[in-house]
Each structure stands twice: as structure tokens, then as C-alpha cells.
Amino acid sequence: MWKYIRTNRFVAISVFLILIFHFFNNYIWLKSDSISTGHEDAIWHLDNQFVFFNALKNTLSLKGVEPLLILRNLFNIVSGSTILVQNWPPLVYFITSLFNLVFGYSFFMVRFLQINYFIILLISTYKIGSVTYNRKAGLLAMLILSLYPAIFGISRMYELDFPLAAAVCFCMYLLLVTNFENRWKSLLFGAVLGLSILIKGQVIFFIGAPISYIFLISLRKKNDASGRAVSLIGNLVISISTAMAISSIWWLKHVGLLFRELYEHFIVFYISPHQGSFHIYNAIIDAYGYIPFKPFGFNWFFYYLYMTVARISPLFFLVFIFGLYFFLRSKKIKLRNFILIWVICPYMVLTLLSYKWERYYFPSFPALALISAVGLLELKNKITRRFLISLVVMIGLFQFFELSFGKEQLLYPLKKDWMRVGDWNHPPYDSNLEEVVRKFIKAIKMNVREDVSFPGRIAILGGKEDILKYFIRVHMPNSLVYRGCDIGELQRQSKDLDFLIVLGAFPDSKDGFIDLIKNNKAKSSVISSADEEMLRGLLNIYKDYKVINEDILQPDGVRIALLSK
């Protein structure tokens, strides 16, 4: 009895310590970082969430309005009737905004709130391991998963794929607990599934096959009892109906988006057979160059295998391969096929997608960690088992700190450090960009012409367009910011733009500008990529503007200037 209590207490304390470890490490990392956004989609999510937050704050701040009207306005916001957020369901934006109302809005806070999903992901992994093997397997799987570079890296960025991974893992646990044998648990599972679909519709790729499997094995167990099959079918219908009802809050109004996404992501035949390769920005390509990416070619089928090696790290992939052998031979594991389906079926579905990103497969990573943990615990020799587990954890922790806070790229002697290329795994960057934006906004307010509508129209040239636009919108919400403008677009819009923000060498005189073009184009990120026609257009634009403020971006050491017409 005492041994059982001692073991359970050890596991409970260990689970708590793992959560605390990542809570404080994410806090320290994000407090030290002031510019990182992660993948390019993250900036869209930051923009969408800020719009959502303002709409929610304005609605809740209404005074003298009936509560029923406020509730209706809130429903219209969530359903997408009154505000437009691009391409994605709003649940994560809504949850983040609620926390922002309590803790305040900041770039740090928006990203740090992802820790909520980290906790859900790790606890769900632990519970699944406990159900399918034992509590120690759940603990070890939770620890291994938390040390995957993709997982702890993306947990610090405002990406929807991380909440999706947490939602999928939580749904998997509820599915195991439910078995469609209890009506109330089936209702709860359906509700959580519906909310998960409001994070990203791709949850169906991960949960569809496991639902079918659990239903079939439950049906087989109860098939000999009179009326039990009808009860199971009824509970399945309740779960699916509840999920559809909840998810329809947003998806019912965005059916067109659903079909468009299916066309763009799932239908593979619209790709031209002559399109031999795609320049996808990911670890393998940056390490080895272009990947031949022909539909149904070799790399088409093994893309997510490549990415899994890169994103969980070669160390943990070897642990997975080692563990898979013992996992398949284990006589103690329950619902082995359930975990294998979680790994294989999403891989097959995502492989058929014409549009591929490594993060799409992240929700299957808990299953990889579970297989790894069970395989290690299946070792018969106690000394060997403890030694290997300790070695894996120690190397995993070294990898965690080196990728999170290390200044040297020591681990992977490739052309480029492929573990750092996803914009998730790198030391924190302490930049003064947000301070510069505040300084420029003060200058803009002092230089607004009488004939323009405050705060005017701003274009950004030379890099960091996304994060600059985000900071400008946060601190000057009514501004019109053009990001990613090329020279030709600026030339067409020159009469409509009131301010330019330029990164790179941009002299404050016409003669200096001409000298720069003739003598050293490479000094300017704006000018170096421009042809002669673009340079003439830029010169025509430039002569209408003057520098009103400037600074040096740190740690880049790049000049950034604010120009006014």
C-alpha cells in the first residue's frame, strides 16, 4: 500500500514539476524576447486577435445597454457576423482576448497565454499514457513530448497549430474515457470536439479514424447484449450532433471558406505536372537546397517523415524507432491500434494535401512520445532501462537549453542548423523595434498635414513589414498600413501615402540617394533588389519625402527612418 502511495505521489509531483519547469522557462524566454513571431502565419493570427480583442472590449464597455443585447453582440463577434478575421475560426482569439481583458494586452502576454494549451497538451498526454499503459508511461511520454524542439518552440509563438495539438490530445483522452458507453461523457466529448473544430477544422483529420475505431471495438464488446448496440449508436450520434451544433456557430457562415480550403489544400490534381519543385521554407530545404516535390513522387510521400525527424530532433526520432519495436511486442499495452491509428491515419491524409507544412503533423507528436515511453519501459533489465531513460532525458534537457538560450549552434553540423530554421527554436531576441515604433508614432502625430485624415497612410519598405505593421496597429489602431509593398506598387500609390518607414541605407538628400544607387547598392535592403526601372520609380517617390525621424534597430544594427511627404 505504501509503495503504491509513494509511487503515485512521485508521479504527481513529477507532473507538477514538469509543468512548472516549462511555465517559468516560457516566461523567462518571452520576457527576454521582444520581436519573435514564429511562422509567417503567426503575424496574421496576432492581427486577427487584436481586432477581436478590440471588438470584445468595446462591446463589454458599453454602458446603459441591456445584457441581452450585449450577449447578442458577443455572439455576432464570435460567429463572424460583425467583424472579419481572415481564414481561421475564432476560438483561440476569443480565449486570448478574455485573458487580455483580465491581465492586459501586450505582445508578451498574447504569446505567453499559449502556456494554457501547453498544460492541456501535457496533462492529456499523461492521462492517455496512464489509461493505455500505466502512470509512469504517461509521465515519461509527457516529459519526452515537452522536450521535442517543435513543441517547446511553437509554445512560445502565437500559432493555431499548437492549440490544435492540445485540443486533439484532449479529445483523444475523452474518447478513450467515453467509449460511447456513457451518454453524459459522450455529450462532453462532442462539446470538446465542437470547440476544437472552432480552433482549426483540421482536427477532423486526426480524430475521425480514432472515433471509428473506438466505436467499432465498443460495438464488438457489447454486441451480445440486447439493446446495447442501439445505445452505442445513439451516443455516437449525440457526440457528432453536439460537435456539429457548436462548430456551426462559425462554420455555418463560412461554408465557402471550407470548400475553398479543401480545394487549395486537399485536391492534388490541380498542380501542374510540369511544376517540378516548390521552394518551401523548411529545415530540410534550407539544409540541402530544393526538394523535388512532384505529386505522388518519393518526396511527396516522405515529406512529413523528413519533417518529423527535424522537428522532434534526430535524438528523439531514434528513441521513437527504438521504442516502436518494443511497443509492437508489448503484451501490457492497451489499445495499441488506437495509438498507431493516431500516427498513421493523419500522416496519410496530410500526405494527400497538396499544401504541406511540417506543423500540420504536430498533433500526432503525443502519440510518438507515447510509443517512445512505452518502448523504454518495456526493457526488462532495470539497470539498462533506468540508464537509457536518464540518458535520453539528460540529452533532451541539454538540447532544450542549447536551442532555447544557447548562442552557439553546436548540435547539427549541416549546411545550416536545421533545428533552428523554423523560427521556433532560437535564443530570445531583445529588439528595440516596438520602442522605435512608439517614437515614430509621436513624430507622425506632430507631422500630420491638415489635409489628411489622422493618422494617415503608411507604407513599409525594406524588411520586417509584418511585425512593424502589427506594432503600428497596436499603438495606432486607426492607421492604414501597407506591408510588403514593392517599388511599383509604391509608385502607383505615391499620391496616397503620407508616410514611409524604410529599413536600410536611405540617404537624406537626392544627391546622396543617386550616389548610393551608383556606387554601393548592397548597403540598402530596399535598393539592392531593385532593377533600373524600379530605381527610377523609387527616385520619383523619394523626392516627395523628407526624413523626419530615424533610429538604429538593435540587435540588427540597421538604420530605420520615418519619411513624411
C-alpha positions as CSV (number, residue, x, y, z in Angstrom):
1,M,0.0,0.0,0.0
2,W,2.8,2.4,1.0
3,K,4.7,1.6,-2.2
4,Y,1.6,2.4,-4.3
5,I,1.0,5.7,-2.5
6,R,4.7,6.6,-2.8
7,T,4.7,5.9,-6.5
8,N,1.6,7.9,-7.1
9,R,2.9,10.8,-5.1
10,F,6.2,10.7,-7.0
11,V,4.4,10.7,-10.3
12,A,2.0,13.6,-9.2
13,I,5.0,15.7,-8.0
14,S,6.9,15.0,-11.2
15,V,4.0,16.0,-13.4
16,F,3.7,19.3,-11.4
17,L,7.4,20.0,-11.7
18,I,7.4,19.4,-15.5
19,L,4.6,21.9,-15.8
20,I,6.3,24.5,-13.6
21,F,9.6,24.0,-15.5
22,H,8.0,24.9,-18.8
23,F,5.9,27.7,-17.3
24,F,8.9,29.5,-16.0
25,N,11.1,28.8,-19.0
26,N,8.5,30.2,-21.3
27,Y,8.0,33.2,-19.1
28,I,11.8,33.9,-19.0
29,W,12.2,33.3,-22.7
30,L,9.3,35.6,-23.7
31,K,10.3,38.3,-21.3
32,S,13.8,38.3,-22.9
33,D,12.3,38.3,-26.4
34,S,10.5,41.3,-27.9
35,I,10.2,40.6,-31.6
36,S,9.8,36.8,-32.4
37,T,6.6,35.8,-34.0
38,G,7.4,32.3,-35.4
39,H,6.0,31.2,-38.7
40,E,4.6,33.7,-41.2
41,D,1.0,32.8,-40.4
42,A,1.6,33.9,-36.8
43,I,1.5,37.6,-37.7
44,W,-1.9,37.1,-39.2
45,H,-3.1,35.5,-36.0
46,L,-1.7,38.4,-34.0
47,D,-3.5,40.9,-36.2
48,N,-6.8,38.9,-36.1
49,Q,-6.6,38.5,-32.3
50,F,-6.0,42.3,-31.8
51,V,-9.1,43.1,-34.0
52,F,-11.0,40.5,-32.0
53,F,-9.8,41.9,-28.7
54,N,-10.8,45.5,-29.6
55,A,-14.3,44.4,-30.7
56,L,-14.8,42.4,-27.5
57,K,-13.5,45.2,-25.3
58,N,-15.7,47.8,-27.0
59,T,-18.8,45.5,-26.6
60,L,-18.2,44.8,-22.9
61,S,-17.5,48.5,-22.2
62,L,-21.0,49.6,-23.4
63,K,-23.0,51.3,-20.7
64,G,-26.7,51.5,-20.4
65,V,-27.3,48.6,-22.7
66,E,-29.4,45.6,-22.0
67,P,-27.5,42.4,-21.2
68,L,-29.4,40.5,-23.8
69,L,-28.1,42.9,-26.5
70,I,-24.6,42.6,-25.3
71,L,-24.8,38.8,-25.4
72,R,-26.2,39.1,-29.0
73,N,-23.3,41.4,-29.9
74,L,-20.8,38.9,-28.4
75,F,-22.4,36.1,-30.4
76,N,-22.2,38.1,-33.6
77,I,-18.5,38.7,-32.9
78,V,-17.7,35.0,-32.3
79,S,-19.8,33.9,-35.3
80,G,-18.0,36.3,-37.6
81,S,-21.1,38.4,-38.4
82,T,-19.8,41.8,-37.3
83,I,-16.0,41.6,-37.6
84,L,-13.9,39.9,-40.3
85,V,-10.9,37.7,-39.2
86,Q,-9.1,36.1,-42.1
87,N,-9.3,32.4,-42.9
88,W,-9.4,30.9,-39.4
89,P,-12.1,30.1,-36.8
90,P,-12.1,32.5,-33.8
91,L,-12.0,30.3,-30.6
92,V,-8.3,30.9,-29.8
93,Y,-8.7,34.6,-30.5
94,F,-11.7,34.7,-28.2
95,I,-10.0,32.9,-25.3
96,T,-6.9,35.1,-25.6
97,S,-9.0,38.2,-25.6
98,L,-10.8,37.1,-22.5
99,F,-7.4,36.7,-20.7
100,N,-6.3,40.1,-22.1
101,L,-9.3,41.8,-20.6
102,V,-8.1,40.5,-17.2
103,F,-4.3,40.7,-17.5
104,G,-4.0,43.4,-20.0
105,Y,-2.9,43.4,-23.7
106,S,0.8,43.2,-24.7
107,F,2.9,41.3,-27.2
108,F,4.4,39.4,-24.3
109,M,1.0,38.4,-22.8
110,V,-0.6,37.3,-26.0
111,R,2.3,34.8,-26.6
112,F,2.6,33.8,-23.0
113,L,-1.0,32.7,-22.8
114,Q,-0.1,29.8,-25.1
115,I,1.1,28.1,-21.9
116,N,-2.5,27.2,-21.2
117,Y,-2.5,24.9,-24.2
118,F,0.9,23.6,-23.2
119,I,-0.6,22.5,-19.9
120,I,-3.6,20.9,-21.6
121,L,-1.4,19.1,-24.1
122,L,1.0,17.6,-21.4
123,I,-1.7,16.6,-19.0
124,S,-3.7,14.9,-21.7
125,T,-0.6,13.0,-22.9
126,Y,0.0,11.9,-19.3
127,K,-3.6,10.7,-18.9
128,I,-3.6,8.8,-22.2
129,G,-0.4,7.1,-21.2
130,S,-1.9,6.2,-17.8
131,V,-5.0,4.7,-19.5
132,T,-3.2,2.7,-22.2
133,Y,-0.2,1.5,-20.1
134,N,0.5,3.0,-16.7
135,R,1.1,6.2,-14.9
136,K,4.9,6.0,-15.4
137,A,4.4,5.7,-19.1
138,G,2.2,8.8,-19.0
139,L,4.8,10.7,-17.1
140,L,7.7,9.7,-19.4
141,A,5.6,10.4,-22.5
142,M,4.7,13.8,-21.1
143,L,8.4,14.6,-20.4
144,I,9.6,13.4,-23.8
145,L,6.9,15.4,-25.6
146,S,7.7,18.5,-23.7
147,L,11.4,18.2,-24.8
148,Y,10.6,18.0,-28.5
149,P,12.0,21.1,-30.1
150,A,8.9,21.7,-32.2
151,I,6.7,21.6,-29.2
152,F,8.5,23.8,-26.7
153,G,9.5,26.1,-29.6
154,I,6.0,26.7,-31.0
155,S,4.6,27.0,-27.5
156,R,6.2,30.4,-27.4
157,M,4.6,31.7,-30.6
158,Y,1.0,32.7,-31.3
159,E,0.3,29.8,-33.7
160,L,-3.0,28.0,-34.0
161,D,-1.4,24.6,-34.7
162,F,-0.2,24.5,-31.0
163,P,-3.7,24.9,-29.5
164,L,-4.9,22.4,-32.2
165,A,-2.4,19.9,-30.9
166,A,-3.6,20.4,-27.3
167,A,-7.3,20.1,-28.5
168,V,-6.6,16.9,-30.4
169,C,-4.8,15.3,-27.5
170,F,-7.6,16.2,-25.1
171,C,-10.2,14.8,-27.5
172,M,-8.2,11.6,-27.7
173,Y,-8.3,11.2,-23.9
174,L,-12.0,11.9,-23.7
175,L,-12.6,9.4,-26.5
176,L,-10.8,6.7,-24.5
177,V,-12.7,7.6,-21.4
178,T,-16.1,7.8,-23.2
179,N,-16.1,4.7,-25.4
180,F,-19.6,5.9,-26.3
181,E,-20.9,3.8,-23.4
182,N,-22.0,6.8,-21.3
183,R,-24.4,9.4,-22.5
184,W,-23.1,12.3,-20.5
185,K,-19.4,11.5,-21.3
186,S,-20.4,11.3,-25.0
187,L,-22.0,14.7,-24.7
188,L,-18.9,16.1,-23.1
189,F,-16.7,14.6,-25.9
190,G,-18.9,16.1,-28.5
191,A,-18.8,19.5,-26.9
192,V,-15.0,19.5,-26.7
193,L,-14.8,18.2,-30.3
194,G,-17.0,21.0,-31.5
195,L,-14.9,23.6,-29.7
196,S,-11.7,22.0,-31.2
197,I,-13.2,22.5,-34.7
198,L,-13.5,26.1,-33.8
199,I,-9.7,26.2,-33.4
200,K,-9.0,24.6,-36.8
201,G,-11.1,22.4,-39.0
202,Q,-8.1,20.1,-39.5
203,V,-9.0,18.4,-36.1
204,I,-11.1,16.0,-38.2
205,F,-8.0,14.6,-39.9
206,F,-6.8,13.4,-36.5
207,I,-9.9,12.4,-34.7
208,G,-12.0,10.9,-37.5
209,A,-10.3,7.5,-37.7
210,P,-9.9,7.0,-33.9
211,I,-13.6,7.7,-33.4
212,S,-14.5,5.0,-35.9
213,Y,-12.1,2.6,-34.2
214,I,-13.3,3.2,-30.7
215,F,-16.9,2.9,-31.8
216,L,-16.3,-0.4,-33.5
217,I,-14.4,-2.1,-30.6
218,S,-17.1,-0.8,-28.2
219,L,-19.8,-2.2,-30.6
220,R,-18.0,-5.6,-30.7
221,K,-17.8,-5.8,-26.9
222,K,-21.5,-5.0,-26.4
223,N,-22.9,-6.7,-29.5
224,D,-24.1,-9.7,-27.5
225,A,-26.2,-7.6,-25.1
226,S,-29.7,-6.7,-26.2
227,G,-30.2,-3.0,-26.9
228,R,-26.6,-2.1,-26.3
229,A,-25.7,-1.5,-29.9
230,V,-28.6,0.9,-30.2
231,S,-27.3,2.7,-27.1
232,L,-23.8,3.0,-28.6
233,I,-25.1,4.3,-31.9
234,G,-27.3,6.8,-30.0
235,N,-24.3,8.1,-28.0
236,L,-22.2,8.4,-31.2
237,V,-25.0,10.4,-32.8
238,I,-25.2,12.6,-29.7
239,S,-21.4,13.3,-29.8
240,I,-21.4,14.1,-33.5
241,S,-24.6,16.2,-33.3
242,T,-23.2,18.2,-30.4
243,A,-19.9,18.8,-32.2
244,M,-21.7,20.0,-35.4
245,A,-24.0,22.3,-33.4
246,I,-21.2,24.0,-31.6
247,S,-18.8,24.3,-34.6
248,S,-21.7,25.6,-36.8
249,I,-21.6,28.8,-34.7
250,W,-18.8,30.0,-37.0
251,W,-18.5,27.4,-39.8
252,L,-22.1,27.7,-40.9
253,K,-21.4,31.3,-42.1
254,H,-18.1,30.2,-43.7
255,V,-19.1,27.3,-45.9
256,G,-17.5,29.0,-48.9
257,L,-14.2,29.2,-47.0
258,L,-14.4,25.5,-46.2
259,F,-14.7,24.5,-49.8
260,R,-12.0,26.9,-50.9
261,E,-9.6,25.4,-48.3
262,L,-10.5,21.9,-49.4
263,Y,-9.7,22.9,-53.0
264,E,-6.4,24.6,-52.1
265,H,-5.2,22.1,-49.6
266,F,-6.7,18.7,-50.4
267,I,-7.2,18.4,-54.2
268,V,-3.9,17.4,-55.5
269,F,-4.7,17.3,-59.2
270,Y,-4.8,21.0,-59.8
271,I,-1.0,21.0,-59.6
272,S,0.7,21.2,-63.0
273,P,2.7,18.1,-63.7
274,H,5.4,20.3,-65.2
275,Q,5.8,22.1,-61.8
276,G,8.8,20.1,-60.7
277,S,9.7,21.7,-57.4
278,F,8.5,24.2,-54.8
279,H,10.7,26.4,-52.7
280,I,9.2,25.5,-49.3
281,Y,10.9,27.2,-46.4
282,N,11.6,24.4,-44.0
283,A,14.5,22.8,-42.3
284,I,15.4,20.2,-45.0
285,I,15.3,22.6,-47.8
286,D,17.5,25.2,-46.0
287,A,19.9,22.4,-45.2
288,Y,20.0,20.7,-48.5
289,G,18.5,23.1,-51.1
290,Y,15.4,22.4,-53.2
291,I,13.5,19.2,-52.7
292,P,11.9,17.7,-55.9
293,F,8.3,17.9,-54.9
294,K,6.3,16.2,-57.6
295,P,2.8,15.0,-56.9
296,F,2.9,11.4,-55.8
297,G,6.7,11.3,-56.1
298,F,9.1,10.0,-53.5
299,N,9.4,13.2,-51.5
300,W,5.6,13.7,-51.7
301,F,5.1,10.7,-49.5
302,F,8.1,11.2,-47.2
303,Y,7.8,14.9,-46.6
304,Y,6.3,14.5,-43.1
305,L,8.8,11.9,-42.2
306,Y,11.6,14.3,-43.1
307,M,10.0,17.0,-41.1
308,T,9.3,14.8,-38.1
309,V,13.0,13.9,-37.9
310,A,13.8,17.6,-38.0
311,R,11.1,18.8,-35.6
312,I,11.4,16.2,-32.8
313,S,15.2,16.0,-33.3
314,P,17.3,13.1,-34.5
315,L,17.8,12.1,-30.9
316,F,14.1,11.6,-30.2
317,F,13.4,10.1,-33.6
318,L,15.9,7.4,-32.8
319,V,14.2,6.9,-29.4
320,F,10.9,6.6,-31.3
321,I,12.3,3.9,-33.7
322,F,13.8,2.0,-30.8
323,G,10.6,2.3,-28.7
324,L,8.4,1.3,-31.7
325,Y,9.9,-2.2,-31.7
326,F,9.2,-2.9,-28.1
327,F,5.8,-1.1,-28.3
328,L,4.7,-3.5,-31.0
329,R,5.9,-6.5,-29.0
330,S,4.4,-5.4,-25.7
331,K,1.7,-7.5,-24.1
332,K,0.8,-4.9,-21.5
333,I,-0.2,-2.1,-23.8
334,K,-3.9,-1.5,-24.2
335,L,-5.5,0.0,-27.3
336,R,-2.2,-0.4,-29.3
337,N,-4.1,0.1,-32.6
338,F,-5.6,3.3,-31.3
339,I,-2.2,4.9,-30.9
340,L,-1.0,3.5,-34.2
341,I,-4.0,5.0,-36.0
342,W,-3.2,8.3,-34.4
343,V,0.2,8.2,-36.0
344,I,-0.6,6.6,-39.4
345,C,-4.0,8.0,-40.5
346,P,-3.2,11.7,-40.2
347,Y,0.1,11.1,-42.0
348,M,-1.8,9.5,-44.9
349,V,-4.4,12.3,-45.1
350,L,-1.9,15.1,-44.8
351,T,0.3,13.4,-47.4
352,L,-2.5,13.8,-49.9
353,L,-2.6,17.5,-49.2
354,S,-1.0,19.5,-52.0
355,Y,-0.1,22.2,-49.5
356,K,2.3,20.9,-46.9
357,W,3.8,22.4,-43.8
358,E,5.6,20.5,-41.1
359,R,3.4,22.0,-38.3
360,Y,0.3,20.3,-39.7
361,Y,1.5,17.0,-38.3
362,F,2.3,18.3,-34.8
363,P,-1.0,17.0,-33.3
364,S,0.3,13.4,-33.8
365,F,3.5,14.1,-31.8
366,P,2.0,13.0,-28.5
367,A,1.5,9.5,-30.0
368,L,5.1,9.4,-31.0
369,A,6.1,10.3,-27.4
370,L,3.7,7.6,-26.0
371,I,5.3,4.9,-28.2
372,S,8.8,6.1,-27.2
373,A,7.9,5.9,-23.5
374,V,6.3,2.5,-23.6
375,G,9.2,1.1,-25.6
376,L,11.7,2.3,-23.0
377,L,9.6,1.0,-20.1
378,E,9.3,-2.4,-21.8
379,L,13.0,-3.1,-21.3
380,K,13.3,-6.0,-18.9
381,N,16.7,-5.1,-17.4
382,K,16.1,-2.5,-14.7
383,I,19.6,-1.0,-14.9
384,T,19.6,-0.7,-18.7
385,R,16.1,0.8,-18.6
386,R,17.0,3.4,-16.0
387,F,20.3,4.2,-17.7
388,L,18.6,4.8,-21.1
389,I,15.8,6.8,-19.7
390,S,18.2,9.0,-17.7
391,L,20.5,9.4,-20.8
392,V,17.6,10.4,-23.1
393,V,16.3,12.9,-20.5
394,M,19.7,14.4,-19.9
395,I,20.5,14.9,-23.6
396,G,17.0,16.2,-24.2
397,L,17.4,18.8,-21.4
398,F,20.8,19.8,-22.9
399,Q,19.1,20.1,-26.3
400,F,16.3,22.2,-24.8
401,F,18.6,24.7,-23.1
402,E,21.0,24.9,-26.1
403,L,18.2,25.6,-28.6
404,S,16.3,27.9,-26.3
405,F,19.2,30.0,-24.8
406,G,22.4,28.9,-26.4
407,K,24.4,31.4,-28.6
408,E,26.4,28.8,-30.5
409,Q,24.9,26.3,-33.0
410,L,26.5,23.1,-31.8
411,L,24.2,20.3,-32.4
412,Y,23.8,19.7,-36.1
413,P,26.9,20.2,-38.3
414,L,24.9,20.7,-41.5
415,K,25.0,23.5,-44.1
416,K,22.6,25.3,-41.8
417,D,21.4,24.4,-38.3
418,W,18.2,22.7,-39.4
419,M,16.8,22.7,-35.9
420,R,16.7,26.5,-35.8
421,V,15.2,27.2,-39.2
422,G,11.5,27.0,-38.4
423,D,11.6,30.4,-36.5
424,W,10.7,28.5,-33.4
425,N,14.0,27.3,-31.9
426,H,16.4,30.1,-31.3
427,P,17.6,32.3,-28.4
428,P,15.4,35.2,-27.4
429,Y,15.9,38.4,-29.5
430,D,15.8,41.6,-27.5
431,S,14.9,44.3,-30.0
432,N,14.0,47.9,-29.7
433,L,11.6,47.7,-32.6
434,E,8.5,48.4,-30.5
435,E,10.2,51.4,-28.8
436,V,11.1,52.8,-32.2
437,V,7.5,52.4,-33.4
438,R,6.3,54.4,-30.4
439,K,8.8,57.1,-31.2
440,F,7.7,57.2,-34.9
441,I,4.1,57.4,-33.9
442,K,4.8,60.6,-31.8
443,A,6.6,62.0,-34.8
444,I,3.7,61.1,-37.1
445,K,1.2,62.9,-34.8
446,M,3.4,66.0,-34.9
447,N,3.8,66.0,-38.7
448,V,0.3,65.1,-39.9
449,R,-0.8,67.5,-42.6
450,E,-4.2,69.3,-42.3
451,D,-5.5,67.8,-45.5
452,V,-5.0,64.1,-44.4
453,S,-7.1,62.1,-42.1
454,F,-5.3,61.2,-38.9
455,P,-3.3,59.0,-38.6
456,G,-2.6,58.9,-42.3
457,R,-1.5,56.1,-44.6
458,I,1.9,54.4,-44.0
459,A,4.0,52.1,-46.2
460,I,6.8,50.0,-45.0
461,L,9.9,49.2,-47.1
462,G,13.0,47.0,-46.6
463,G,12.0,44.2,-44.3
464,K,10.2,43.4,-41.0
465,E,7.0,44.6,-42.7
466,D,4.8,42.1,-40.7
467,I,6.0,42.9,-37.2
468,L,6.2,46.6,-38.0
469,K,2.6,46.6,-39.2
470,Y,1.5,44.8,-36.1
471,F,3.2,47.2,-33.7
472,I,1.8,50.2,-35.6
473,R,-1.7,48.8,-35.4
474,V,-1.4,48.1,-31.7
475,H,-0.2,51.6,-30.8
476,M,-2.1,53.5,-33.5
477,P,-5.2,51.3,-34.3
478,N,-6.8,53.5,-36.9
479,S,-3.8,53.7,-39.2
480,L,-3.7,52.3,-42.7
481,V,-0.5,50.4,-43.1
482,Y,0.7,48.9,-46.4
483,R,3.1,46.0,-45.8
484,G,5.1,44.1,-48.3
485,C,4.8,46.9,-50.9
486,D,7.1,46.6,-53.9
487,I,8.5,49.6,-55.7
488,G,6.0,49.5,-58.4
489,E,3.1,49.5,-56.0
490,L,4.5,52.4,-54.1
491,Q,4.9,54.3,-57.3
492,R,1.2,53.8,-58.1
493,Q,0.2,54.8,-54.6
494,S,2.6,57.7,-54.1
495,K,-0.1,60.3,-54.1
496,D,-2.0,58.5,-51.4
497,L,0.8,57.6,-49.0
498,D,1.6,60.1,-46.2
499,F,4.5,58.3,-44.5
500,L,7.2,55.8,-45.4
501,I,9.1,53.6,-43.0
502,V,12.3,52.5,-44.5
503,L,14.8,49.9,-43.2
504,G,18.4,50.1,-44.6
505,A,20.5,52.8,-46.1
506,F,18.3,55.6,-47.3
507,P,20.2,58.9,-47.6
508,D,18.5,62.2,-46.6
509,S,19.4,64.0,-49.8
510,K,18.7,63.5,-53.5
511,D,22.4,63.6,-54.4
512,G,23.2,61.1,-51.7
513,F,20.5,58.8,-53.0
514,I,21.9,58.9,-56.5
515,D,25.4,58.2,-55.2
516,L,24.1,55.3,-53.3
517,I,22.5,53.8,-56.4
518,K,25.6,54.2,-58.5
519,N,28.3,53.3,-56.0
520,N,27.0,50.8,-53.4
521,K,23.6,49.3,-53.9
522,A,24.3,46.5,-51.5
523,K,24.1,48.8,-48.5
524,S,20.4,49.1,-48.8
525,S,17.9,46.2,-48.5
526,V,15.4,48.5,-50.3
527,I,17.6,49.2,-53.2
528,S,19.8,46.1,-53.6
529,S,17.0,44.0,-55.2
530,A,15.6,46.8,-57.5
531,D,16.2,47.0,-61.2
532,E,16.8,50.2,-63.1
533,E,13.1,50.9,-63.8
534,M,12.3,50.3,-60.1
535,L,15.1,52.6,-59.1
536,R,13.8,55.4,-61.3
537,G,10.3,54.9,-59.8
538,L,11.8,55.0,-56.3
539,L,13.7,58.1,-57.0
540,N,10.5,59.8,-58.2
541,I,8.8,58.8,-55.0
542,Y,11.7,59.7,-52.8
543,K,12.0,63.3,-54.0
544,D,8.5,64.0,-52.5
545,Y,9.5,62.8,-49.0
546,K,11.8,64.0,-46.2
547,V,13.3,62.2,-43.2
548,I,11.5,63.3,-40.0
549,N,12.9,60.7,-37.6
550,E,15.3,57.9,-37.6
551,D,16.9,55.3,-35.3
552,I,19.1,52.2,-35.3
553,L,17.4,48.8,-34.8
554,Q,19.0,46.6,-32.2
555,P,20.4,44.0,-32.3
556,D,20.4,44.2,-36.2
557,G,22.3,47.5,-36.3
558,V,20.1,48.5,-39.3
559,R,19.0,52.1,-39.8
560,I,15.3,52.7,-39.8
561,A,13.9,56.0,-41.0
562,L,10.5,57.7,-41.0
563,L,9.8,59.8,-44.0
564,S,7.0,62.3,-44.5
565,K,5.6,63.8,-47.6
